[in-house]
Amino acid sequence: MLEVHQFPCLSDNYGYLLHDPASGQTACIDTPDADEYLRQAAHKGWQITQIWNTHWHPDHAGGNGAIKAATGCTVIAPEGDAGKIAGVDRTVEQGDVALLGDWKAHVLDVGGHTMGHCAYHLPEAQIAFVGDSVFALGCGRMFEGQPAQFWESLQRIKALPVDTMLYCAHEYTAANAKFALHADPENEELAAYADDIARARAAGLPTVPTKLGRELLTNPFLRADDPAIQARWAPEGARGDAVATFAALREAKNSF
């Protein structure tokens, strides 16, 4: 089976090393901190053979050059962001596949946070690496995209099997939970989730990965098409408009 090694780095990022014991190959999922990735790989006894970037931001691709220089690995990056990413050997877009040994990662276009942001879904392992497109109880800031594009991207994530574990890139969940409770105060499943999050953080435990099925019930950004969310957040005259509701939620979170 694939192994996912998760570790904290920078101030609130998570680093991920994805290892296939059968082939001996190891992929860095993004590279926020080159030194920490190299230390973690050495500690595990793994040889880094690939980098899979989700988007161009420095806390996701800033370690590419140093890791590639140290290991000679192959860098895979999204076509739409590749011009801003160092050391790219191959670009990918919606529908493409990245391989780690015999394991297939299907590339999803999840642009919105950046224009070219992608995610890597490994259906046989029931995992997806989603970068900053979606978080536990949140989604990324819309730095480059437009609401319709970002909402369409979230549909691709929502369409994954509900038991998919989402590996997002930051420990933002406690803050996201506060906004989610503000956005959807009558959601009992959300209230229970928020309690679980508080207990985990008090114990110093990560809240990532998160299961898609739970996010579908609790994450307000994934529920902009839900009548209960639209009743609270759709702009006047836009009831039934998921894109307008999503845009209103994202703007509210920006200033929350």
C-alpha positions in Angstrom: 0.0 0.0 0.0 1.0 3.6 -0.5 2.4 5.4 2.5 1.7 9.1 3.3 4.1 10.7 5.6 2.7 14.0 6.9 4.7 16.5 8.9 4.4 20.2 9.8 6.6 22.8 8.2 6.8 26.6 8.0 4.3 28.3 10.2 1.1 26.3 9.4 1.8 24.2 6.3 1.8 20.4 6.1 4.4 18.6 4.1 3.6 15.3 2.5 5.8 12.5 1.2 4.0 9.9 -0.8 5.9 6.6 -1.0 5.3 3.4 -3.0 7.1 0.6 -1.3 6.8 -1.7 -4.3 8.7 0.6 -6.7 10.7 2.6 -4.1 9.5 5.8 -5.6 8.6 8.8 -3.4 6.8 12.0 -4.4 6.9 15.3 -2.6 3.5 16.9 -2.6 4.5 20.5 -3.0 7.7 21.8 -1.5 7.2 24.5 1.1 10.5 23.8 2.9 13.2 22.0 1.1 15.4 21.3 4.1 12.6 19.8 6.0 11.5 17.6 3.1 15.0 16.3 2.7 15.4 15.6 6.4 12.1 13.8 6.6 12.9 11.7 3.5 16.3 10.8 4.9 14.7 9.8 8.3 12.3 7.5 6.5 15.0 6.1 4.3 13.2 7.2 1.2 14.7 8.5 -2.1 12.7 11.4 -3.5 12.0 10.7 -7.2 9.3 13.2 -8.0 7.7 16.5 -7.0 4.0 17.1 -7.6 3.2 20.7 -7.4 -0.4 21.9 -6.9 0.2 25.6 -7.6 2.9 28.2 -7.9 2.8 30.0 -4.5 6.2 30.0 -2.8 4.9 28.0 0.2 4.1 25.2 -2.2 6.8 25.3 -4.9 9.6 27.3 -3.2 11.7 24.2 -2.4 11.7 22.8 -5.9 15.1 23.9 -6.9 16.9 22.7 -3.8 15.2 19.3 -3.7 15.8 18.7 -7.4 19.4 19.7 -7.1 19.8 17.3 -4.1 17.9 14.3 -5.6 17.7 14.7 -9.4 13.9 14.2 -9.1 11.3 14.9 -11.8 9.1 17.9 -11.3 5.4 17.8 -12.3 3.4 21.0 -12.2 0.1 22.3 -13.4 0.1 23.7 -16.9 -1.6 27.0 -15.9 1.0 27.8 -13.2 4.1 26.2 -14.7 5.6 29.5 -15.8 6.0 30.6 -12.2 7.4 27.3 -10.9 11.1 26.3 -10.9 12.5 23.2 -12.5 9.4 21.9 -14.2 9.9 18.7 -16.3 6.3 17.9 -17.2 3.1 19.9 -17.1 -0.3 18.4 -16.4 -3.9 19.5 -16.7 -7.4 18.2 -16.2 -7.6 14.5 -17.2 -3.9 13.8 -17.2 -2.3 11.1 -15.0 0.8 11.2 -12.8 2.3 7.8 -11.9 4.1 6.7 -8.8 5.1 3.1 -9.6 1.9 1.5 -10.7 -0.3 4.0 -8.8 -2.2 6.5 -10.8 -2.9 10.0 -9.7 -5.7 11.7 -11.8 -5.2 15.4 -12.2 -8.1 17.7 -11.4 -8.3 21.3 -12.5 -9.2 23.2 -9.3 -8.3 26.7 -10.4 -9.6 29.7 -8.5 -7.0 30.2 -5.7 -4.6 30.4 -8.6 -5.5 30.1 -12.2 -3.7 26.8 -12.8 -4.2 25.1 -9.4 -4.6 21.4 -9.7 -5.2 18.5 -7.3 -4.0 14.9 -7.5 -6.6 12.1 -6.9 -5.5 8.5 -6.3 -8.8 6.6 -6.5 -7.4 3.2 -5.6 -5.8 4.7 -2.4 -9.0 6.8 -1.7 -6.9 9.9 -1.2 -6.6 13.3 -2.9 -4.0 16.0 -2.4 -5.9 19.3 -2.9 -3.4 22.0 -1.9 -5.1 25.3 -1.1 -8.3 24.6 -3.2 -10.3 23.3 -0.3 -9.5 23.0 3.4 -11.2 21.3 6.3 -14.3 23.6 6.6 -12.9 26.1 4.2 -11.5 26.9 0.8 -8.6 28.9 -0.5 -8.7 32.7 -1.0 -9.7 33.6 -4.6 -6.4 35.4 -5.5 -6.6 34.9 -9.2 -9.7 33.2 -10.3 -13.4 34.2 -10.5 -16.3 32.8 -8.5 -17.8 30.7 -11.3 -14.4 29.1 -12.0 -13.8 28.4 -8.3 -17.3 27.0 -7.8 -16.8 24.7 -10.9 -13.5 23.5 -9.4 -15.2 22.7 -6.1 -17.7 20.6 -8.1 -14.9 18.4 -9.2 -13.9 17.8 -5.6 -17.5 17.2 -4.5 -17.8 14.6 -7.2 -15.1 12.4 -5.7 -16.2 9.3 -3.7 -17.4 10.4 -0.3 -14.8 8.2 1.5 -11.9 10.1 -0.2 -9.5 11.6 2.4 -8.6 15.1 1.4 -5.0 16.1 2.2 -5.0 19.9 2.3 -2.0 22.0 2.8 -2.6 24.1 5.9 -3.7 23.7 9.5 -6.5 26.4 9.2 -9.3 24.3 10.6 -9.9 26.0 13.9 -10.3 29.4 12.3 -12.4 27.9 9.5 -14.7 26.3 12.1 -15.4 29.6 13.6 -16.5 31.1 10.3 -18.4 27.9 9.4 -20.4 28.1 12.6 -21.1 31.8 11.8 -22.2 30.9 8.3 -24.3 27.9 9.2 -25.2 28.1 12.9 -28.1 25.6 12.9 -26.0 22.7 11.5 -25.8 20.0 14.2 -23.2 18.0 12.2 -21.1 21.1 12.0 -21.3 21.7 15.7 -20.2 18.2 16.5 -17.3 18.6 14.0 -16.2 21.8 15.6 -16.1 20.1 19.0 -13.9 17.4 17.5 -11.6 20.0 16.0 -11.3 21.9 19.3 -10.4 18.7 21.1 -7.8 17.7 18.5 -6.1 21.1 18.5 -6.1 21.2 22.3 -4.2 17.9 22.3 -1.8 19.2 19.6 -3.2 16.8 17.0 -3.7 17.7 13.3 -7.2 18.0 11.8 -5.9 17.0 8.4 -6.6 14.9 6.4 -10.4 15.3 6.4 -13.0 12.9 4.9 -14.9 14.4 1.9 -18.2 12.9 3.2 -18.0 15.0 6.4 -17.0 18.1 4.5 -20.0 17.8 2.2 -22.3 18.0 5.3 -20.4 20.8 7.0 -18.2 22.9 4.8 -20.2 26.0 3.8 -18.1 26.6 0.7 -19.1 23.2 -0.7 -22.7 23.8 0.2 -23.3 27.1 -1.7 -26.0 25.1 -3.7 -27.8 24.1 -0.4 -31.1 26.0 0.2 -30.3 26.4 3.8 -27.0 28.2 3.0 -28.6 30.2 0.2 -31.3 31.4 2.5 -28.6 33.1 4.7 -26.0 34.1 2.1 -27.5 34.5 -1.4 -27.5 38.1 -2.4 -30.9 39.8 -2.8 -32.6 38.4 -5.9 -30.0 35.6 -6.3 -31.7 32.8 -4.3 -30.9 29.6 -6.2 -27.6 31.0 -7.6 -24.8 28.9 -6.2 -22.1 31.0 -7.7 -23.4 34.2 -6.2 -23.8 32.5 -2.9 -20.3 31.1 -3.0 -18.9 34.6 -3.9 -20.8 36.1 -0.9 -19.4 33.4 1.4 -15.9 33.9 0.2 -16.1 37.7 0.6 -17.5 37.3 4.1 -14.7 35.0 5.1 -12.1 37.4 3.7 -13.1 40.0 6.4 -14.3 37.7 9.1 
